Amino acid sequence: VDNRDQVIGKFNILEHVANNQGGDDIQAAFRQALTGDTIHLGESVLDFSLADRRFSSRTEYLTLSVDFCPIYDENQTIISVVALNQDITERKQIEENLRQTNLRLEASRDTLERLIQQLPIGVQVFDTNGLCADVNQSYLEIFGVRNRDLVIAQFNIFEHMAKDKTGNDIKAAFVRAVADEITHVGESELDF
């Protein structure tokens, strides 16, 4: 709307949103507000490609958060209804983009987990506190672990590594890796 004079005294909510997606809900909420109820309609999607050009030059979809509140005079008679419209189109688009990104990340995580499980080398994944979060089958075979539950969420690199030079080197490399440094410990002999 370029000018409020385009709408005031000319736009009738009961006539001009009728053909719009969400129009029936808006009209029903307006009618209910006329009975004295304050209505939170929630999200309404309006298709402005169908809009009366006298009232809007928009041509795309718009997502609104809509509320209707009755206004009373001194005799407690409803004299008007206020429509509160908040454009949440951009927020809804951001939410949808975030949802799509999360789906892609979840798919990537699943792919990475399958890849780790199929690697022929032993892989042990730790959280940033040093607690083992996952191991692959090759790790279990290399270290002779029969049950992965004995390691996952049980083994902590800071508590359970040997206190010798090799153990200290591995712990130091882990600390550097948590600090976002790629580390290579090299060959290590472990005494079981």
C-alpha positions, -999 to +999 in steps of 0.1 A: +000+000+000+015+033-011-010+055+008-033+048+037-061+066+019-061+036-005-073+015+023-092+036+049-129+035+042-124+013+012-109-020+023-135-044+038-119-075+054-151-095+049-150-088+011-114-083+001-096-114+016-123-138+006-105-152-024-071-154-007-055-185+008-061-181+045-089-156+038-116-178+054-096-181+086-090-144+088-127-136+082-137-162+109-113-147+134-126-112+126-162-123+132-152-139+164-135-107+176-168-090+169-183-112+196-158-099+222-130-124+219-094-115+214-081-139+188-045-149+181-049-164+146-013-173+144+004-177+111-015-169+079-001-172+044-016-147+020-011-151-017-009-115-030-010-127-066-047-129-061-049-095-043-071-067-054-046-042-069-065-013-054-053-024-020-019-039-026+009-038-052+025-070-038+025-100-060+041-127-038+032-148-008+033-131+026+033-149+060+017-129+088+012-134+124-024-121+129-043-110+160-077-094+163-087-074+194-122-058+200-123-021+210-151-011+234-167+023+241-176+035+276-208+014+276-188-018+269-201-019+233-177-031+207-171-002+184-142-016+163-117-044+159-080-039+157-061-062+134-024-066+145-004-079+115+033-088+119+051-098+087+070-129+096+078-140+060+115-135+063+116-153+097+097-182+082+121-184+052+150-184+076+134-212+096+128-232+065+165-226+054+176-237+088+154-268+086+169-277+052+204-271+064+198-293+094+185-321+072+216-318+050+239-319+081+220-349+094+225-367+061+262-357+061+266-370+096+250-403+088+272-406+057+303-398+078+293-424+105+288-451+078+322-442+063+339-444+097+323-478+104+336-491+071+372-479+074+398-506+076+418-486+102+408-482+138+388-450+146+380-437+180+359-405+183+361-383+214+341-354+227+361-323+237+364-335+273+383-366+262+354-391+266+351-417+239+319-411+218+323-438+192+346-465+178+345-485+146+347-522+142+384-520+131+392-503+164+375-531+184+395-557+165+428-539+168+425-534+205+407-568+212+376-551+226+347-575+225+319-551+234+319-515+222+299-505+253+331-511+273+347-481+255+320-457+244+312-432+272+335-452+295+370-445+282+384-411+289+417-402+272+428-381+302+419-407+329+427-440+312+458-434+291+490-447+305+510-422+325+542-429+304+557-409+276+535-424+249+503-417+270+514-382+276+522-376+239+488-389+230+471-367+256+491-336+244+482-343+208+445-345+218+447-311+235+462-296+204+435-312+182+407-297+205+425-264+199+419-269+161+454-281+153+459-311+131+483-334+150+502-365+142+516-385+170+535-409+148+542-445+157+533-455+192+540-487+212+513-494+237+519-519+266+487-537+274 
